[in-house]
Amino acid sequence: MPDGAARLVEIGEPDDPRIRPYHALRGDGGEGDDRFFLCEGITLVERLLASRCEVESLMVTRRRVARIPCGVPEEVPVYVIPDSLLPDVAGRGYKNGVYARARRLFLPEAWRREGPDGPALLLGLPRLTMPGNAGAVLRSAAALGADGAILGPECADPFHHHAVRASMGAVFVLPMVRTIDFVGELLRLKQVGFRVAAAVLDADARPLQQFAPPVDAGNRYLLLLGNEYDGLAPDLLPLCDYRLVLPMANGMDSLNVAMAATLFLYEFTRIRDAASH
């Protein structure tokens, strides 16, 4: 347990209004509040506390009190519930016993900055529908050094607790912008020198491993990934400078979008870094 700074608050009823927001963990819908998000697990809560996000509360089971992470601000309540209440509060799929609720934080500063110190590699997600996929893609983007992500209006909520868990905290640190005008954002980025590369399932597209941008292409890329089921919308394809594909073997037609994103991001990171030396 921390050195006494944590403010422990005993909770005895699953419907206590102070822990009612954690009931969102029981279902597969939205969190019900577009100002806050939930995360679960020691590692994620520790990363949350170390981030710029404003933590509103923690919830732990009695058995996990000794594992309350260090660094909990004194003003943040830590709600302690009996272990027997956990299924009623968080559902049967969440058994680790350490949870947190925090205010959503979008970090657009680096993404908005233009000029030589501005972003060089951005990820565009117009319409991923599954929170777990969105979180896994954002995890790869953060881990491989992308400068930010642009989310379309139909993209899954990156702060859904399934997305937060799959991202392993990437959503706490990766600059993200959600826009209702995805096409308009692409056009603005093209105007400031970005080249748009689309990951597609098209036999006529250029294989990723053969892609070599022209010498005069600059060093700024936006990588577009389509929907899990039907790819990119037709109105986006004419805006793309490059259409790239991952060739498949053994009769397979595609990879999971998070796996494909990792391969594309790795290659574009290599291209970006090579051009900067």
C-alpha positions as CSV (number, residue, x, y, z in Angstrom):
1,M,0.0,0.0,0.0
2,P,1.2,3.6,-0.5
3,D,2.7,5.5,2.3
4,G,-0.7,6.6,3.7
5,A,-1.4,9.3,1.2
6,A,-4.2,7.4,-0.6
7,R,-7.6,8.4,0.7
8,L,-9.4,5.1,1.2
9,V,-13.2,5.1,1.1
10,E,-15.1,2.0,2.1
11,I,-18.0,1.0,-0.1
12,G,-20.5,-1.6,1.0
13,E,-23.2,-1.6,-1.7
14,P,-22.8,-2.2,-5.5
15,D,-25.3,0.6,-6.3
16,D,-23.5,3.2,-4.2
17,P,-23.6,6.3,-6.5
18,R,-19.9,6.9,-5.9
19,I,-19.0,3.7,-7.8
20,R,-21.9,3.6,-10.2
21,P,-19.8,4.9,-13.2
22,Y,-17.8,1.6,-12.9
23,H,-20.9,-0.3,-13.8
24,A,-20.1,0.5,-17.5
25,L,-17.5,-2.3,-17.3
26,R,-20.4,-4.8,-17.1
27,G,-21.6,-4.3,-20.7
28,D,-20.2,-3.9,-24.2
29,G,-21.8,-0.6,-24.9
30,G,-20.4,2.9,-24.5
31,E,-19.3,4.4,-21.2
32,G,-22.3,6.6,-21.0
33,D,-20.3,9.7,-20.4
34,D,-18.2,11.5,-23.1
35,R,-16.2,13.3,-20.5
36,F,-14.6,10.4,-18.6
37,F,-13.2,6.9,-19.3
38,L,-12.4,3.8,-17.4
39,C,-9.4,1.5,-17.3
40,E,-8.5,-1.6,-15.4
41,G,-5.4,-3.4,-14.2
42,I,-2.3,-2.4,-12.2
43,T,-0.1,-1.6,-15.3
44,L,-2.7,0.5,-17.0
45,V,-3.6,2.4,-13.8
46,E,0.1,3.1,-13.1
47,R,0.5,4.4,-16.6
48,L,-2.6,6.5,-16.2
49,L,-1.3,8.1,-13.0
50,A,2.0,8.9,-14.8
51,S,0.2,10.6,-17.7
52,R,-1.3,14.0,-18.1
53,C,-4.9,12.7,-17.7
54,E,-6.8,13.9,-14.7
55,V,-7.8,10.9,-12.5
56,E,-11.2,11.2,-10.9
57,S,-11.2,8.1,-8.7
58,L,-9.8,4.6,-8.2
59,M,-11.7,1.5,-7.2
60,V,-10.1,-1.6,-5.7
61,T,-11.2,-4.8,-4.1
62,R,-10.3,-5.4,-0.4
63,R,-7.9,-8.2,-1.5
64,R,-6.1,-5.7,-3.8
65,V,-5.7,-2.8,-1.3
66,A,-2.0,-3.6,-0.9
67,R,-1.5,-3.2,-4.7
68,I,-2.8,0.4,-4.9
69,P,-0.3,2.1,-7.2
70,C,2.0,4.8,-5.9
71,G,1.4,8.3,-6.9
72,V,-2.4,8.6,-6.2
73,P,-3.0,12.3,-5.5
74,E,-4.4,13.0,-2.1
75,E,-7.6,14.5,-3.4
76,V,-8.4,11.3,-5.4
77,P,-10.7,8.9,-3.5
78,V,-9.8,5.2,-3.6
79,Y,-13.1,3.3,-3.3
80,V,-12.6,-0.1,-1.6
81,I,-15.2,-2.7,-2.2
82,P,-15.6,-6.3,-0.8
83,D,-14.3,-8.9,-3.3
84,S,-17.8,-10.4,-3.2
85,L,-19.3,-7.3,-4.8
86,L,-16.9,-7.2,-7.8
87,P,-19.2,-9.3,-10.2
88,D,-22.1,-6.9,-9.4
89,V,-20.1,-3.8,-10.0
90,A,-17.7,-4.6,-12.8
91,G,-19.0,-7.9,-14.2
92,R,-17.4,-11.3,-14.2
93,G,-14.9,-10.6,-16.9
94,Y,-12.9,-8.1,-14.8
95,K,-11.2,-9.9,-11.9
96,N,-7.9,-8.0,-11.4
97,G,-9.5,-5.8,-8.8
98,V,-7.8,-2.4,-9.6
99,Y,-9.7,0.2,-11.7
100,A,-9.6,3.9,-12.4
101,R,-11.8,6.6,-13.8
102,A,-10.3,9.6,-15.5
103,R,-11.2,12.6,-17.6
104,R,-10.7,12.1,-21.4
105,L,-7.7,13.9,-22.8
106,F,-7.1,14.6,-26.5
107,L,-3.6,15.8,-27.2
108,P,-3.7,17.6,-30.6
109,E,-0.8,20.0,-30.0
110,A,1.9,18.1,-31.8
111,W,-0.5,17.1,-34.6
112,R,-1.6,20.7,-35.2
113,R,2.0,22.0,-35.3
114,E,3.3,22.7,-38.8
115,G,6.7,23.5,-40.2
116,P,10.0,21.5,-39.9
117,D,9.2,20.5,-36.2
118,G,5.7,19.4,-37.0
119,P,4.5,15.8,-37.3
120,A,6.0,13.6,-40.1
121,L,3.9,10.4,-39.7
122,L,0.2,10.4,-38.9
123,L,-2.3,7.5,-38.8
124,G,-5.8,8.0,-40.3
125,L,-8.7,5.9,-39.0
126,P,-11.9,7.0,-40.7
127,R,-14.1,4.0,-39.7
128,L,-12.7,1.3,-37.5
129,T,-15.7,-0.1,-35.7
130,M,-14.3,-2.4,-33.0
131,P,-12.9,-0.7,-29.9
132,G,-10.4,-3.5,-29.4
133,N,-9.0,-3.1,-32.9
134,A,-8.8,0.7,-32.5
135,G,-6.9,0.3,-29.2
136,A,-4.5,-2.2,-30.7
137,V,-3.8,0.0,-33.7
138,L,-3.2,3.0,-31.5
139,R,-0.8,0.9,-29.4
140,S,1.3,0.1,-32.5
141,A,1.2,3.8,-33.6
142,A,2.5,5.0,-30.2
143,A,5.1,2.2,-29.9
144,L,6.5,2.7,-33.4
145,G,6.8,6.4,-33.2
146,A,3.8,7.8,-35.1
147,D,3.2,11.5,-34.3
148,G,-0.6,11.2,-33.9
149,A,-3.9,9.8,-35.2
150,I,-6.9,11.3,-36.9
151,L,-10.2,9.6,-36.1
152,G,-13.2,9.9,-38.3
153,P,-16.7,10.4,-36.9
154,E,-17.6,6.7,-37.3
155,C,-14.4,5.4,-35.7
156,A,-14.8,3.4,-32.5
157,D,-14.3,5.4,-29.3
158,P,-10.6,5.2,-28.4
159,F,-11.6,5.7,-24.7
160,H,-14.0,2.8,-24.5
161,H,-12.6,0.6,-21.8
162,H,-11.9,-2.2,-24.4
163,A,-9.9,0.2,-26.5
164,V,-8.0,1.5,-23.5
165,R,-7.1,-2.0,-22.4
166,A,-6.0,-3.0,-26.0
167,S,-3.9,0.2,-26.3
168,M,-2.0,-0.5,-23.1
169,G,-2.2,3.2,-22.3
170,A,-1.3,4.5,-25.7
171,V,-4.4,6.7,-25.6
172,F,-3.0,8.5,-22.6
173,V,0.0,9.8,-24.6
174,L,-0.7,9.6,-28.3
175,P,-1.9,12.9,-29.8
176,M,-5.4,12.3,-31.3
177,V,-7.9,14.4,-33.1
178,R,-11.5,13.3,-33.8
179,T,-13.0,15.1,-36.8
180,I,-16.5,15.2,-38.3
181,D,-14.9,16.2,-41.7
182,F,-12.3,13.5,-42.4
183,V,-12.0,14.4,-46.1
184,G,-11.5,18.1,-45.2
185,E,-8.7,17.1,-42.8
186,L,-7.0,15.0,-45.5
187,L,-7.2,17.9,-47.9
188,R,-5.7,20.3,-45.4
189,L,-2.8,17.9,-44.7
190,K,-2.1,17.5,-48.4
191,Q,-1.9,21.2,-48.7
192,V,0.9,21.4,-46.1
193,G,3.0,18.6,-47.8
194,F,1.6,15.3,-46.5
195,R,1.5,12.4,-48.9
196,V,-1.5,10.0,-48.3
197,A,-0.8,6.3,-48.4
198,A,-3.8,3.9,-48.3
199,A,-3.6,0.3,-47.1
200,V,-5.9,-1.6,-49.5
201,L,-6.8,-5.1,-50.5
202,D,-6.3,-4.7,-54.3
203,A,-4.2,-6.9,-56.5
204,D,-3.3,-3.9,-58.6
205,A,-1.9,-2.0,-55.7
206,R,1.8,-1.7,-55.1
207,P,3.2,-4.3,-52.6
208,L,4.4,-2.6,-49.4
209,Q,7.8,-4.2,-49.5
210,Q,8.4,-2.7,-53.0
211,F,7.3,0.8,-52.1
212,A,10.0,3.5,-52.5
213,P,8.6,7.1,-52.4
214,P,10.0,9.5,-55.1
215,V,13.0,11.6,-54.0
216,D,10.9,14.8,-54.1
217,A,8.1,13.3,-52.1
218,G,9.2,15.0,-48.9
219,N,9.1,13.3,-45.6
220,R,5.6,13.6,-44.4
221,Y,3.1,10.8,-44.6
222,L,-0.5,10.0,-43.6
223,L,-1.2,6.3,-43.5
224,L,-4.9,5.4,-44.0
225,L,-6.4,2.2,-42.7
226,G,-9.9,1.2,-43.6
227,N,-12.8,-0.5,-41.9
228,E,-12.4,-4.1,-40.7
229,Y,-14.9,-5.5,-43.2
230,D,-15.1,-3.2,-46.3
231,G,-11.9,-1.2,-46.3
232,L,-11.7,2.5,-47.2
233,A,-14.7,4.4,-48.5
234,P,-14.7,5.1,-52.2
235,D,-14.5,8.9,-51.7
236,L,-11.2,8.6,-49.9
237,L,-9.3,6.6,-52.5
238,P,-9.0,9.5,-55.1
239,L,-7.2,11.5,-52.3
240,C,-4.5,8.9,-51.9
241,D,-1.1,9.4,-53.4
242,Y,-0.1,5.7,-52.9
243,R,-2.2,2.5,-52.8
244,L,-0.3,-0.2,-51.0
245,V,-1.1,-3.9,-50.3
246,L,0.4,-6.7,-48.2
247,P,0.7,-9.7,-50.5
248,M,-0.9,-12.8,-48.9
249,A,0.1,-16.5,-49.2
250,N,-1.7,-19.8,-48.7
251,G,-5.0,-18.5,-49.8
252,M,-5.3,-15.9,-47.0
253,D,-6.9,-12.7,-48.1
254,S,-5.9,-10.3,-45.3
255,L,-4.5,-9.8,-41.8
256,N,-6.3,-8.5,-38.8
257,V,-6.3,-4.7,-39.1
258,A,-4.0,-4.3,-36.0
259,M,-1.4,-6.7,-37.4
260,A,-1.5,-5.0,-40.8
261,A,-1.2,-1.6,-39.1
262,T,1.9,-2.7,-37.3
263,L,3.6,-3.8,-40.5
264,F,2.7,-0.6,-42.4
265,L,3.7,1.6,-39.5
266,Y,7.0,-0.2,-39.1
267,E,7.8,0.3,-42.8
268,F,6.8,4.0,-42.9
269,T,8.8,4.6,-39.7
270,R,11.8,3.2,-41.5
271,I,11.2,5.3,-44.6
272,R,10.7,8.4,-42.5
273,D,13.8,7.9,-40.4
274,A,16.0,7.0,-43.5
275,A,14.9,10.2,-45.2
276,S,15.8,12.4,-42.2
277,H,19.5,11.2,-42.2
